[in-house]
Amino acid sequence: MDYFVYFLIKKWYSFSRIHKFQNIYKMVIALSTQKYKYFDFSLVFFLFLLMICSCVTIFSAQKYAQYDENFFVKQMIWFSLGIVAAMVVFLFDFEQISTVTPYFYGVGIMLLIGVLIAPESIAPYRNGAKSWFIVPGLGSLQPSEYMKIFLIMMLAYITNKHFEKQDRDQIKQDLVLLLKIAAASLVPIVLILLQNDFGSSLVMVVITLAVIFLSGINWRIILAILFLIIGTIAVLVMIFIHNADLLLNIFGTYQLNRIYSWLDPFEHGEGIGYQLKQSLLAIGSGMIDGKGFHNSDVYIPEAHSDFIFTIVAEEFGFLGASFVVSLYFLIIYRMLGIALYARSSLFEFYICIGMVALFTFHSFQNIGMVSGLVPITGIPLLLMSYGGSSVIASMLGIGLVLNSSLKKREYMFSND
């Protein structure tokens, strides 16, 4: 009898222990499900579609490439590394990310300086710009692409720290914040301009303005900035019309030639306007439904890189081009939704806003320049154009945005 009781107690203990572990397992699954319940899978899906479009289009475009490389395979490698980089971001919360942000910003500045002072054997000139390090076995590293993300993080860090200590309603404090933002932005912008990379510096200006306009700074200051921007553009246009040579003191010959080719690409079609002329011919020849995959026949230099959208328009026509544009719209829309959802945390909010500004300007500028709407600036179409630095940096920024979407914020006295 005693043995039988002992046997029952042992079985009960064994069962209860298993049951306990089962409850723990169920609790972990529930917590995990709750955590990822608010993860933005829609954004991931749109990004996945964009990556597929990129690989398919690059596979077709590389037949025009001036280099003996398989850009299709290398782009898949960059996407894989970019996904890993984005996943690494999930290992950290935003308090940790905020702590290391100044260090990343400092590393980015050091890399920009390094490009300028490095010998041409390490940092050669390409298309009139000295913006890349040559990395044996991997290709090239473009610090300005990473600096865009580091700048977004730094501006979010500065704005968040400022509002933790200051009153938003004081104009004097608004001016202090404006000076902090301007100082943090001016350093990388000047360094990139010295590299003769006007396009990347313009991107950073747009990111800075987006943060300023949404930082809660007094509207009088915002209005003064707008008038200053409009006045500067008007003066530059007047100088270009009456004495364009004066602009050589600000812009190089390479940038001015791009403006001339933009104004009349067919007049300069055998020289500086050749690339834009070919781009317009390719886009126009695609018509509604395109010529079909791998059937493009209009030669375009750097088609796999900055002019990747021309391959989309030529081979898949207006329908294919509209699909790609719609993907960018949906990606920007989802990131904007995450930004609005994260507005209770200023650091996360301004990171999301910076990424919205980055993707919006890149897509507008790149698609506009290949279709002749705006001058050519040489910036890539994010996550479509070939390029390791651009892909990995963009995925790092996307990882920050997705990290912000991971959690649902609880508000006291809220019924939600």
N, C-alpha and C positions, 0 to 999 in steps of 0.2 A: 504493500500500500504506500509506504513512504517513497519507494522507488517510482511508483506511478505518479504521485504528486510532484516529485522532483522532475519527472519527464514532462509533465504539463507546464510547470513553471518555466522550464528551459525553452520549450517550444513557444510559449507566450512571449518570453523575452526576445527570442530570435525574431518572431513576427513583428513585435512592436518596434524593434530596432530597424527592421526593413521598412516598416510603415513610416517611421520617423524620417528615414532618408528619402523616402518617396515624397513626404510632405516638404522636405527641404528642396528637393528637386523641382517640385511643382512651384514652390515659392520663387526659386531662381528664375524659372521660365516665365512666371507671371511678371516679375520685376523687369526682366529683359524685354518682354513683350510691351510692357507699359512704357519702358524707356524708348523703344524704337517705334512706338505707336505714332509719335509726332515727327519721326524722321521723314524728310521730304523725298520719298521714293520717286515722285513725279519728276523732280529735277534730275535725279540719277538716270531715269529712263530717257529724258531728252538729251542728256549728255552722252549717253550710250549711242543713241541714234546719230548724234553729230560725229562721234568717233567713227562710226561705220561709214558715214558719208565721206569723212576725211580720208580714210584708208582706201576706199573705192576710187575716189577722185585722184588721189596721189598716184595710185597704181596706173591710172590712165595718163596722168600728166607727166610721169617720169620719162615717157618716150621722147619728150622735148628737152629733157634736162641736159645741161651743158657738162654734167659731171658723171663719171663712171661709178655710180653708186645705186644701190637698191633702196630708194627712199621709202618704198612701201613697207619693207621689213623693218627699217629703222624707225619709221613712225609708229609701228606697232610696239616696238621696244620702248619708245618714249612714252606711249600711252600706258604701258605696263608699269614703268617707273613712276609715272604721274599718279596712277591709282595707288601705288604703294605709299607715295608721299602724302596723298590725301588721307590714307588710312592711318598713317603715323600721327596726323593731327588729332585723331580721335583719342589718342592715348593721353591727351592733356586737357585739363579744363582751362577756362579763359583767364582765371587768376594766374595760372602758371604761364600761359601765353603772354599775358600782359607784362609779367615780370621779365621775360627774356626779350621782349620787343625792342628795347633800346640797343641790345647787343646785336640783334639781327640787322637793325638799321645801321649800326656802326660797321659791321662786316660788309654790308652793301656799299657803303661809302668808300671803304678801303679797296674793294674790288674795282669800283669806278675809277679811283685814282690809279690803281695798278694798271688798268688798261691804257691810261694816258701815258704813263712813264715807262711801260714795258717796251722792249725792242720789237721791231716789226716781225722778227722771226717767231715771236710768241704771240703778239697782237698785231696782225697785219691789217692793212686798209682793204676794205671791201666796199665797192660802189661809193667810194668817196668818204666812207666813215671808218673810224678806228674804234670798234665797239666789241670786238670778240677776242677771247683767249683761244689759242689752239691747244686742244687737249689730245695728245697722241692716243690713238686707238678708239677715241670716242667722237671726235669731230671738233666742235667749237662750243664755247661757253660764253653767253652774252649776259653780262652782269646787269644791264639795264632792265632786262625782263624780270629778274628777281627783285630788283630795286623797286619796281612798281608795286609789288606785293608788300615789301618791307615798308614802303612809304605809306601805304594804306594802313598798315598796322601802327606805324608811328603816329600818324595823324589821329587815329582813333585813341591811341594811348594819351597823347597830349590833351585832346579835347576832354576825355574822361577824367583825367587827373585835374584839369583846370576846374571843371564843374563840381568836383568833390570838395573843393576848397573855396570857391568863389560864388558870388551871387550873380545869376544870369542877367538880372535887370540893370546892372550898372554898366553904362557905356564905357567907362574907363577900363573895366575888366574885360569888356568885349574887345577893346583895342589891344589889350595885353594878349588875349587869346589869338587875335588876328596876327600879331607880330610873332607869336610862338609858331603858328601854323606856317606863316610865310618863311620864317627862318629854317624850319625843318624841310620845307619843300624846295627852297631856293638852292640849297647846297647840291642835291642830286641833279636838279634841272640844269644848273650851270655846268656841272661836270659832264653831263650828257651832251649839252650844246658844244662843249669843247671837243667832244668826240665826233662832232659833225653829224649827230643823229637828231635831227630836228623833230622827227616823228615821235620818238619816245619821250622827248622833253615836252611835247605838246600834250601827250597822254597824261603826264604827271601834272601839268597845269589844269587839265580838266578834272582830274581826281581831287586836286586841292580845292578848286572852285566848288565842286559838289559838296565837300565836307564843310566849307565855309558857309555856303548858302543854307545848309541844313543844321548848322551848329547853334541856332538860336541867337546869333549875333543881331544887334539892333538893325532894323530895316534901313535906317539912314546910312549906316556904314555899307550895307549891301548895295544900296542904290548908288553910292559914290563909287564902289568897285565896278558896277555895271557901266556907269558913265565913263570910267577910266578905260575899261576894256573896249567899249564901242569907239571912244575917241582915238585910242591907239590904233585900232584896225583902220579907221578912216584916214588917219595920218599916213599909215603905211601904204594904203591904196593910192592916195594922192601922190606920194613920193614915187611909187612904181609907175604911175601914169606920166608924170612930168620928168623924172630923172631917176630911172631905175638903177643906175650905177651907184647911187648913194646907198642902196640897200646892201651892196657888197660889204659894207662895214658891219652889217648885222648878220646877213645870211651869206653863205658862200655861193660861188658860181654854180655849183651843183644844184642848190635849191632854187636859184633863179631860173635855171634851165628847165626845171620841172614845171615852174609856173608858165613859161613860154610854151612848153609842150602841151600843157593843159588847155591853154587858151586857143591853140590851133594845132592839134596833133597831126592833121594831114599835111599842113604846110611844112612841118618838121618831121614828116613821116619816115624819112630815110636817115634821120639822125636822132636827136633827143626825144622826138615824139614817136619813135618807132614802136615802143612797147605799148603805149596807150592806143595808138592807131590799130595795132593788131588785136588788142583787147576789145576795142569797139567792134571790129569786124567779127570777132569770134562770138561775142554776145549777140550781135544782130543776126548772125547766121544760124543761131540755135532756134530762133522763132518760138513756136508754142511748145512743141514736145521734144525738140532737140534732134540731133543726128544719131543718137544711140551711143551706148557705152563703148568707149575705146574707138569711136569713129570721128573724133575731132581731127580737123586737118588744117587749122590756122595756127601757124607757129607763133608761140609766145615765150619770150625769155623768162626764166624764173616762174614758169607756170605752176610748178609744184609748191612754190612758196607764197609770195605776196599776191600773186595773180591766180590763185587756185579757184576763185569764184568764176573766172572766165571759162574754165573747163566744165564746171557745173552747168553754166548757162548754155554753152555750146552743145554739150552732149545730152543734156536733159531738158533744155529749153526753158521757157518761162515757168513751166510747171515745176521743174526741178529746182530752179532758182528760188521760186516762191516757197517751196518746201523748206529749203535751207534758211531763208529769211524768217520763216515762221518758227523754226526751231530756236533761233536766236531770240526772237520775241518771247517765246514761252520760257526760255531759260532766264532771261532778264525779269520777266514777270514773276517767276517763282522766287528768284533771289530778292526781288522787291518785297514780296509777301513775307519772306523770312525776316527781312530788315524791319518791317513794320511790327511783326510779332515780337522781335527782340528789342523793341525800343525802350524797355525798362532797364536794359543794361546798355549804357552808352558805348562802351567799348565794342561790344558785339554789333550794335546798331551801325556804328560808323565803319566798321569793317565791311559789313554787308553793303552799305551805301557806296563805299569805295569800289567794291567789286561790281556793283550795278553800273557805276560810272565807267569803269574799265571796259566791261563788255559792251556797253552801249556805244561808247566812242569808237572802240576798235572795229565793231561791226559796221557802224555808220561810215566811218572814215575809209575802211578798206573797200567795202562794196561801192561807196561813192567814188573812190579814186579809180577803180578798174572800169567803171561805167562812165567816167568823164564828168561827174557831177562836182567833184572837188579835186584840188591838186594832189598829185602823187606825193605821199610822205614816207612810203616804205615801211608801214607797220603791217603786221600779219593779221590774218583773219583767225582769231583765237580758236584753237582746237580744230581748225580746218587746215590751215597752212602747215607745211612741214617745218619742224624746228624743235629740237629737244629742249632748249631753254624756255621757249614760249610755252610749250606743252606742260612741262613740269611745274613752272611758275604758276601757270593758270590753274592747274590741279591743286596746288598748295592753297591758292585763294579759294577755290571751290570747296576744299576740305574745311577751311575755316567757316564758310557759310553753312555747310551741311552740319558741322559740329554745333553751330548755333541752333539748328533746327531739331537737334536730338531731344531736347527736353521741353516739357511744358511747364511754364511758370505758374506758380500758384499765388493768388493774390488774397490777402486777408479780406474778409467780408464779401468775397466774390461768390456769385452763384454759379459761375462757369465751371 
